[in-house]
Amino acid sequence: MGLTGKHLFGSIEETRVTFVEKKIEKGRADFLKKLLKHNGFEVLIQEEKRKTEEEPQLYTVAVTDMVFNPTVWVFQRKLKTFDGHIVNQDYWNQVSENTKPQYWKND
């Protein structure tokens, strides 16, 4: 799902949530859970329903903060990495661990 700009919300069981990402693999879900908890959010993870047992298990990650929007928080530089740096788009998408806040490249 990545950073889409849309504010997606709904429920997981009886709890109202803002969806962070849907239909993602376990490693991605674990990364987001750890990062969001580090930034003070209550994180809920729900297993997606599978049609068959052979399909990989996918997950939905959500937070209980109804005004949280991942795109806004990343581009407003509100999220911090585990070592105190700013989370940028590449870090959020697990493309790079380079946390310089530039969103452009001067080649």
N, C-alpha and C positions, 0 to 999 in steps of 0.2 A: 504494500500500500504506500509506504513512504510518506513524504511530506506533500500533501495535496492541497492544503489551504482550507479544506472543508472541515467544519466542526461537526463531527459525527458523534451522536449520543444515543443512548438506549438503556437497556438493563441487562445485568448479569444476575441471574436468579432474582432476588428481590431488591437489589441495589441499583440505583440510577448511576450511570457511568458515562464518561466520555471515552470513546474508543480511540486508542492510539494507533494500533495496526491490527488488521484482521488477516486470517489465513496465512500465518507465518510459521516457519519451522521452529523447533525447540530452541536451538542456539540463539536465534534472533529474539525470541520471547524472553529468554534468560537475560540477554544483554539489556534489553529495554527495561525489564523488571529491576535489575540491579541499578541501572542508571537513574531511573525515575525514583526509586526508593532513596537513593543517595541524595536526590534533590527534594526530598520531603513529601513525596506523593504516596498515597495508599494505592497499591497496585493490585488489580485482580486479573487472573489469567483463567481463561475458559478453553477447554478442549473443543475443537470443531467436530461436528458429527461426520463420520466417515461412511461412505456408501458400502465399502467392502473392507475387510481386514487387511487386504494387500495395499491399500492406499496409505500414504504416509500420514501420520498424525499431525495436524496443523492446529494452531492456537490463535486466540484473540487476546490481545493485551488491552487493558482499560485502566483508567484511574477514576477515583471517586470525586475528584474535583471537576465540577460541571462546567467551569469556565476555561479549563485547560485546553489549549489548541497547540499541538506539537509544532506546527509551522510558525506560529507567532512566537512561541517561546524560543525556538532555535534562532530565528532571524532577529529577534530582539535581544539575543545573547543572554537569556535568563538562566539557562541550564549550565551546570558546571560538571566537568569531568571529575574523576576520582582523585586527581592530583590538583584540582582547583582551576584548571584552564577552562576557557569558554568552549561549549559544544557548538561546532559549526555543522553545516549540512553534510560534509563528507564524514565527519565523526559519527553523526547520527545514523547515517546510512551504512556505516561500517565499511566505507571505501578506503579511508585513511585514518591514521591516528594523529596526523598533523592537525594541531588545533589553532593554527593562526586564523584569525577571524576574517580574513579576506575571502570573498566569494567569487573572485575573479582571478585570472591568471595573466601575468604580464610576461609573455614569451618573446 
